[in-house]
Amino acid sequence: MNEDFDKLIRNAKPAVPEGARARVLEHVEAHGAVASAPAPWRVLLRAAALVLLAVFAGVAAALAGRPEPAPAGDPVAELAAEVKALDAQVAALERDSAALQLAKLQAEVAALETRRQAFEQAVTGLVEAHELCEREEWRQRHIEHMRRHYAEEQEATIERLRSELNLSAEQEKEVRALLTEAGKQAEGLIGEVYTSGRRRHDPRMHDKFAQLASETETQLNALLNEQQRGRMAGPTGIVSSEPEDWAPRSDFRDATDLDVWTNWINVTRE
Amino acid sequence: MPGQGTNDNLPAGPGSTSQGDEFRVLFERYHDAVFRQIALMLGRDSAAAEDVAQETWWRIARNLKTFEWRSGFYAWACSIAGNEVKRWWGRNRRPVSLEAEPSEDPREGRERDELVREALRRIPEEFRQPLLLDLWEGMSIAEISIALGVPEGTVKSRLYRAREKFRQAWQELQ
């Protein structure tokens, strides 16, 4: 059965026209898809084409290498020249920016850092000089204020001790000398604060005032007899351990005085 | 690899020869087979088949450098020929006639041959191609395997199924 069908199919085989193969090949070669065998005239044609191509390439290279600017009035040539110049600039920027610009920036940063340090030192010096002038002024004013306040306070304290403890004239003289000496020591402490400066003062200023108050109290007790010490019954508070009490805020009269007092408080509490 | 023929002076693959030489070897080997495929797909006119064959081989020559030899050259050429046949039908709607080779059996006439071709056209291409390479081109199983880029076992099975399909198509046409 298969043999019959095979025969049928074989008999239906289409014929390939004579010369069809050659015509198809010629068509393909004529349309340039496949190079045909090089004939002598084709070799000559290719050689001539190569010579012409070389001549054109030489001319083009010569034109491209000409240093003269494009002739005036030719917008295309002028535009090409501009583009070429811009290309050169871009290339130079691309080549140099990474290294040179960074180096320039680093140099500028270093110079600015030097100037910043110099400026900071100058400012620090000015601030310190200003603070020194202010500090001396504040010290003088604060001491004057304390003296005035403390003098009043000292007389009131002596009067109170005299009435409560029946101080003798000799005792009153010794107590006055004691309180005056305490006042001088307080002035010394205030002067020390202002002289040493805000940044370098002894942070234990409160302790020093407390120590001054305690020593003054002890010395006062030493001046009293047994009966008088019994009447005191504890600390009298005649010398305060609080720096603020040596120059009360309410005694300052204007804003400037208030600043001095605030400065004093801040300094002594640091 | 199937499709990279070495036993019949076919190119061994891309770059094995210059492109011009490669094309000529393939052209000499497969021109008639491709032409008959075109003639079968077109119908009866050998002149039209020649026109389509020219365009087909021109496209083959142009695209040969992109052919990656993953399939057989004949299968690839037939796909190009199929596209060219479609283009030709797009341009020509007139009836054509195909000249048959002189039949070995004088009793076989043109009408029967045309029925046979119609039955062949009804077979799917993947089965028709090995059948035509076997019966029209006289290729061996190994040569068909190379031409289609499929293993020889696949060729055998496709040939068997192709005959079965032809018989069904033939019976339908009777």
Chai-1 contact restraints between the chains, C-beta under 6 A:
chainA,res_idxA,chainB,res_idxB,connection_type,confidence,min_distance_angstrom,max_distance_angstrom,comment,restraint_id
A,N2,B,R163,contact,1.0,0.0,6.0,A-B,restraint_1
A,F5,B,F166,contact,1.0,0.0,6.0,A-B,restraint_2
A,D6,B,L135,contact,1.0,0.0,6.0,A-B,restraint_3
A,L8,B,V116,contact,1.0,0.0,6.0,A-B,restraint_4
A,I9,B,V116,contact,1.0,0.0,6.0,A-B,restraint_5
A,I9,B,L135,contact,1.0,0.0,6.0,A-B,restraint_6
A,R10,B,L135,contact,1.0,0.0,6.0,A-B,restraint_7
A,N11,B,S103,contact,1.0,0.0,6.0,A-B,restraint_8
A,N11,B,E108,contact,1.0,0.0,6.0,A-B,restraint_9
A,A12,B,D113,contact,1.0,0.0,6.0,A-B,restraint_10
A,A12,B,V116,contact,1.0,0.0,6.0,A-B,restraint_11
A,A12,B,R117,contact,1.0,0.0,6.0,A-B,restraint_12
A,K13,B,E101,contact,1.0,0.0,6.0,A-B,restraint_13
A,K13,B,W136,contact,1.0,0.0,6.0,A-B,restraint_14
A,P14,B,R36,contact,1.0,0.0,6.0,A-B,restraint_15
A,P14,B,A39,contact,1.0,0.0,6.0,A-B,restraint_16
A,P14,B,L98,contact,1.0,0.0,6.0,A-B,restraint_17
A,A15,B,E99,contact,1.0,0.0,6.0,A-B,restraint_18
A,A15,B,E101,contact,1.0,0.0,6.0,A-B,restraint_19
A,V16,B,D32,contact,1.0,0.0,6.0,A-B,restraint_20
A,V16,B,F35,contact,1.0,0.0,6.0,A-B,restraint_21
A,P17,B,S46,contact,1.0,0.0,6.0,A-B,restraint_22
A,A20,B,E50,contact,1.0,0.0,6.0,A-B,restraint_23
A,R21,B,H31,contact,1.0,0.0,6.0,A-B,restraint_24
A,V24,B,A53,contact,1.0,0.0,6.0,A-B,restraint_25
A,V24,B,Q54,contact,1.0,0.0,6.0,A-B,restraint_26
A,V24,B,W57,contact,1.0,0.0,6.0,A-B,restraint_27
A,H27,B,Q54,contact,1.0,0.0,6.0,A-B,restraint_28
A,V28,B,W57,contact,1.0,0.0,6.0,A-B,restraint_29
A,V28,B,W58,contact,1.0,0.0,6.0,A-B,restraint_30
A,V28,B,A61,contact,1.0,0.0,6.0,A-B,restraint_31
A,H31,B,W58,contact,1.0,0.0,6.0,A-B,restraint_32
A,A33,B,W58,contact,1.0,0.0,6.0,A-B,restraint_33
A,A33,B,A61,contact,1.0,0.0,6.0,A-B,restraint_34
A,A33,B,R62,contact,1.0,0.0,6.0,A-B,restraint_35
A,V34,B,G20,contact,1.0,0.0,6.0,A-B,restraint_36
A,V34,B,F23,contact,1.0,0.0,6.0,A-B,restraint_37
A,V34,B,A61,contact,1.0,0.0,6.0,A-B,restraint_38
A,A35,B,G20,contact,1.0,0.0,6.0,A-B,restraint_39
